[in-house]
Amino acid sequence: MLEVVVLSMWEHLQPKKAQALKACCTFRGSFYKLNATNGNILQRTYMLPDNNGSRSEYAGARIWRHRPSIDTHRNAIYIAIGNMYSAPLNVTKCQEGQNNQRTPSEEDR
């Protein structure tokens, strides 16, 4: 069995060009488990919900490490993701509202 991560080319573009193209992305980071003998896909896991090719939905979440941590005792694979390119408008508006508050929305407990 082989595990394969899928990365985005956006990480390697010039910053100015990447910024200009940011709104065009539909890439979603993903992780594949392959049959080591024939290369058939045994399992595919996307890091974000399906965006149906829409540029106004979630995009990004590339996998940061090329090699995931594999825990055979727990039968688990650990990967780190990041670099979101876009999120739905209602999500970004909510984040902006939370991030730009002058006072906490809830008291500490």
Residue, then its C-alpha position, 0 to 999 in steps of 0.5 A: m500500500l502507498e499513501v500519496v498526497v496531492l499538492s497545488m502549483w499555487e505554492h510555487l508561483q511568484p507572490k504577485k501572480a499568485q495573488a492575482l490568480k487567487a480568486c480563480c482556484t478550485f483546488r482541494g488538497s487530497f490524500y490517496k491510498l494506492n495499491a502498491t502492486n497495480g496503482n489502483i486507488l483504494q481510498r481518496t480523502y479530500m481535505l475540504p468539502d466538494n466545491n463543485g468547481s465553483r470559485s466562490e466555495y472552499a479551495g486550498a488546504r494543501i498538505w504541508r508535509h510530503r510524508p504523513s505520520i503513520d500510527t500503525h498501533r492506532n491504525a491512523i494517519y496524521i497530516a497537516i494542512g493549510n494555505m486556504y485559497s478561498a471560502p464561501l462568502n458567508v464564512t469569510k464575512c463571519q470570520e471578519g466580524q469575529n476577527n474585527q471585534r473590539t470586545p469579546s463576544e463571550e466572557d471567559r469561563 
